[in-house]
Amino acid sequence: MGPYRSLVLSAARSNRSSALTIAQVAFLVGLAQNPGRLDPAAHPDAAATRRQYILKSMALAGVISEVEEAKATAENAESTVLPKATFCP
């Protein structure tokens, strides 16, 4: 997971509700596959497509309901999971 490891761990620990939403979990799971290609800052469409794929897979497997999938699809998980940070080159 490279440079995202600390961000993912930080997001998981600092979430105010002590639990990540379904959309946030789907985003983080999707990001782990290929952090460079699925970076929401550089490739927002690819990140969103992967998150939707994860959500659909969870629904088809019966892990979440169709209602939960629809709610998670509408949520902007990327902006709530990754902290806004300035990176130095």
N, C-alpha and C positions, 0 to 999 in steps of 0.2 A: 504494500500500500504506500510505501515510500513517504513522500512529503505530507500525505494526507493522514497518516497514522495518528499524529498528535492532534490534528484537527478533529478527527472522528472520535478519538478518546475524550478530548475536551468537550465536544458537543454532547456526548453521552453522559458525561459527569455533571455538566453544568445546566442541563435542561431543568428549568424551574419546576416542572411538574413531576420530576423524578422518573418519568417514563417518556420514551419517544413515541410519537404518533406513528400510525401505520405508514403514512407517506414518508416520514423521516427514515423509518427502518428500510423501506423499499429503496429510497435514494442511497442510503449508505451501503446496502447490500449490492446495489447496481454499480456503485462507484468502485467497489473492491475489485471488480472484474478487470478494469483497465483505467486506472485513475487519470492517466494522461489524455486518453481519447474521450473520457466521460467527464472531464472537468467542466462544471457548469459555467465557469467564467469564460472559458475558451470555446466550449462546444455545448451551449445550452440546449439545442435541439436534441443532440445525441444523449445528453444526460436525462432529459425529460422522456425520451423514447424508451430508454433503458428502465427508468423508474416505472413507466407504464407497463412494460413487459413483466417486471417483477410483480407488480400489483395484479395483473391478469393471471399470472402463474399461481399466485397465492389464492386467488378466488377460485380458479379451476381445481386446485388441490383441496379446496374446502377449508383453508386456513382462515380466510375472511369471507364475509358475505358480499353479495353484489352491492348492497347499500354501502358497506364499508369501503369497497373498492371505489365506488363513485365519489364518496366523500374524500377519500385520499387522493384521487385523481384531481379534484378541484383545489386541493391544498398546494401551496407553493413551498414545498419542503426544502428546496435548495436554500432559500433565503433564511429559513429558520434554523437550519442545522449548521451551516458553515458560518463562522464569525466573519464579520467584515474586517479585513486586515489589509495593511499595505505591506507588500513584499518588496524588499530591496533586491535589485539585480545583482 
